[in-house]
Amino acid sequence: MATFLSGKTLIANQIEFINLIINHLTEHGTIDTTLLYESPFTDLTPQGPDGLFTSAQMDELIAALEQITATALASPGSQQITA
């Protein structure tokens, strides 16, 4: 997530959205990006991340989350827990 956040100035709702992602990653290790369009993520905006981020930012966010998932699944002894 540090790569995604680097050099960006985010508004409060964007920061809260990223915090929700970090909380989910802390609990589960990975995140299926389709979950970004469900509660609690849609509690901030009904459109989910599309209501908070530009298309380019969404591409960056999805790439960062895919990298986190790939790293987590490649780690020895890692376990994927789905919500």
N, C-alpha and C positions, 0 to 999 in steps of 0.2 A: 504494500500500500504506500510505502514511502516514495516509490518511483512515481506513482500516480499523483501524490500530494505535492511533490517537489515543484516549487516555483509557482504554485497556484494560490490565489486569494479566493477563499470560499465564503459563501454566505452561511448564516446560522443553520438553515435547513439542510444545506449540503454537508456541513460538518456533522450534524446529527445523523444524516443518512450514512455517512462513512463510519460513524461510531456504531451504528446498528450492524453494519457489515463486520466490523472488528469484533464486536461482541459475539456475533454468530460464529466467526472463525475461531475465536477463543474457546467457545463451547464445543464446536463440531470439527474443527480442523480444516474443513473445506466448505464451499458453498456452491450450490447449483444456481447459476445465474437466473434461472426462471423464478427462483424465490424472491428476487428483487421486485417482482411484480405482484407480490402477495403481502399480507399483513405480517409483520409490523412495518415493512418498508412503505407500503401504500398508505399508511396512517399519516405520513408527512405530506403526501400529494397523491391523489387518486391515480395519476399516470406512472407512479413509481419513479425510477430514476430518470425517465424521459421528461418528467416535469421539472427536474432540477438541474440536469446537465445537458450541455450541447451534444450534438451527434459525435463530434470529435472527442469530447470528454468521455462519452459512453464507450467509444471504441477503446480508449486508453484504460478505462475502468475494467471493462470485460477482459482485455489482455492481461491486466494485472491480476485479476482474480483467476484466470486460467493458469497463469504462471504459479500462483500460490498453490492451486490445486495440484498441478503437475509436480511441484516440489514436495508437497505433503505426501502424495501417493508414491513417490520414488524413495522416500525416506525409509530406511530399514526399521521395521517394527511399527510403522505408522498404521493407523487404523482410521478408516473412514466411517464416520457416524452420520447417518442421514437423519434429518429432522422429520 
